[in-house]
Amino acid sequence: MSTEDAKLKFQTRGVHVFYGDKEAIKGVDLDIYNNEVTALIGPSGCGKSTYLRCLNRMNDTVDGAKVTGSILLDGTDIYDRKVDVVQLRARVGMVFQKPNPFPKSIFENIAYGPRIHGLASKKSEYDAIVETSLKKAGLWNEVSDRLDEPGTSLSGGQQQRLCIARAIAVSPEVILMDEPCSALDPIATARVEELIDELRENYAIVIVTHSMQQAARVSQKTAFFHLGEIVERGHTEQIFTNPREERTRDYITGRFG
């Protein structure tokens, strides 16, 4: 078994997604690896977020959505009837485009997931999870003396890091990020990008981004989506410096998109 095979986390083959009669994704094949950031790039409406939502079955919440094909997490089909979706979403965490802290204290934002999943029982255990998660999200020093304040009282960039801390509090294996910096200013974006780079040491990360520069900075692999298909996938450096497909080159150089 090659090192690459050993790091394989998600294997997706022939994935199609339909919203009613509309086919949003057409036969996508993509592998996601541990300790790597995989960036999904492409113009608006090309299927990036739809694909991302297949990986933790968020499309289940959309009326009329149908997913076909094979999506294996550590070799297990996540769409199998026996799979507990709540447990799946603990293993595959999600951070959304707009920071969405719960209307609770900073402490409760982090402790909520571990409480639901029964990961702790004593206050000291919750304290430890909250502190560790906030430290991993690079937020502890900024909020350690105000854990009782509402999460919504934080700045936009801090709220997004709080949402990342919330995602990692339940010890996921994969973190999905749907344009996590699009609502943030450049300084907050830089903080989140640094954080993504640190987090990949422990997780497989998939990020949807509109920013070519961001994809080039944070990812090791890139997949270029266009009209519901993957046009090209590969090492980020190769995709950005020497793409094989003309459509990829046109998109990266700004000729369309």
ChimeraX attribute file (.defattr): number of C-alpha atoms within 10 A of each C-alpha:
attribute: neighborCount
match mode: 1-to-1
recipient: residues
	/A:1	5
	/A:2	6
	/A:3	7
	/A:4	9
	/A:5	10
	/A:6	11
	/A:7	15
	/A:8	17
	/A:9	20
	/A:10	22
	/A:11	18
	/A:12	21
	/A:13	16
	/A:14	15
	/A:15	19
	/A:16	22
	/A:17	25
	/A:18	17
	/A:19	15
	/A:20	11
	/A:21	10
	/A:22	10
	/A:23	16
	/A:24	22
	/A:25	25
	/A:26	17
	/A:27	17
	/A:28	20
	/A:29	17
	/A:30	18
	/A:31	16
	/A:32	20
	/A:33	22
	/A:34	20
	/A:35	21
	/A:36	22
	/A:37	27
	/A:38	28
	/A:39	27
	/A:40	27
	/A:41	26
	/A:42	27
	/A:43	16
	/A:44	13
	/A:45	13
	/A:46	20
	/A:47	25
	/A:48	29
	/A:49	19
	/A:50	19
	/A:51	26
	/A:52	20
	/A:53	18
	/A:54	20
	/A:55	25
	/A:56	26
	/A:57	19
	/A:58	15
	/A:59	20
	/A:60	14
	/A:61	9
	/A:62	10
	/A:63	9
	/A:64	12
	/A:65	16
	/A:66	15
	/A:67	20
	/A:68	16
	/A:69	16
	/A:70	18
	/A:71	25
	/A:72	18
	/A:73	20
	/A:74	13
	/A:75	11
	/A:76	13
	/A:77	17
	/A:78	21
	/A:79	19
	/A:80	11
	/A:81	8
	/A:82	8
	/A:83	12
	/A:84	11
	/A:85	17
	/A:86	13
	/A:87	12
	/A:88	16
	/A:89	19
	/A:90	22
	/A:91	19
	/A:92	24
	/A:93	23
	/A:94	28
	/A:95	22
	/A:96	17
	/A:97	17
	/A:98	17
	/A:99	22
	/A:100	15
	/A:101	22
	/A:102	16
	/A:103	12
	/A:104	15
	/A:105	18
	/A:106	26
	/A:107	24
	/A:108	20
	/A:109	22
	/A:110	30
	/A:111	24
	/A:112	18
	/A:113	18
	/A:114	21
	/A:115	14
	/A:116	11
	/A:117	12
	/A:118	10
	/A:119	16
	/A:120	16
	/A:121	10
	/A:122	8
	/A:123	10
	/A:124	10
	/A:125	14
	/A:126	21
	/A:127	14
	/A:128	13
	/A:129	23
	/A:130	27
	/A:131	21
	/A:132	16
	/A:133	23
	/A:134	27
	/A:135	15
	/A:136	18
	/A:137	26
	/A:138	20
	/A:139	18
	/A:140	19
	/A:141	10
	/A:142	12
	/A:143	17
	/A:144	15
	/A:145	9
	/A:146	13
	/A:147	16
	/A:148	13
	/A:149	15
	/A:150	17
	/A:151	25
	/A:152	18
	/A:153	13
	/A:154	17
	/A:155	13
	/A:156	18
	/A:157	22
	/A:158	23
	/A:159	20
	/A:160	27
	/A:161	26
	/A:162	30
	/A:163	26
	/A:164	31
	/A:165	26
	/A:166	29
	/A:167	26
	/A:168	30
	/A:169	26
	/A:170	25
	/A:171	19
	/A:172	19
	/A:173	17
	/A:174	29
	/A:175	27
	/A:176	25
	/A:177	23
	/A:178	23
	/A:179	18
	/A:180	25
	/A:181	26
	/A:182	15
	/A:183	15
	/A:184	19
	/A:185	11
	/A:186	12
	/A:187	10
	/A:188	18
	/A:189	18
	/A:190	15
	/A:191	16
	/A:192	22
	/A:193	19
	/A:194	15
	/A:195	17
	/A:196	22
	/A:197	16
	/A:198	15
	/A:199	19
	/A:200	19
	/A:201	13
	/A:202	14
	/A:203	22
	/A:204	24
	/A:205	27
	/A:206	25
	/A:207	27
	/A:208	24
	/A:209	23
	/A:210	20
	/A:211	14
	/A:212	17
	/A:213	11
	/A:214	16
	/A:215	25
	/A:216	16
	/A:217	14
	/A:218	20
	/A:219	23
	/A:220	17
	/A:221	23
	/A:222	25
	/A:223	24
	/A:224	22
	/A:225	24
	/A:226	22
	/A:227	17
	/A:228	21
	/A:229	20
	/A:230	22
	/A:231	17
	/A:232	17
	/A:233	22
	/A:234	17
	/A:235	13
	/A:236	22
	/A:237	16
	/A:238	13
	/A:239	21
	/A:240	19
	/A:241	10
	/A:242	11
	/A:243	18
	/A:244	15
	/A:245	11
	/A:246	11
	/A:247	16
	/A:248	25
	/A:249	17
	/A:250	13
	/A:251	17
	/A:252	20
	/A:253	12
	/A:254	10
	/A:255	10
	/A:256	12
	/A:257	13
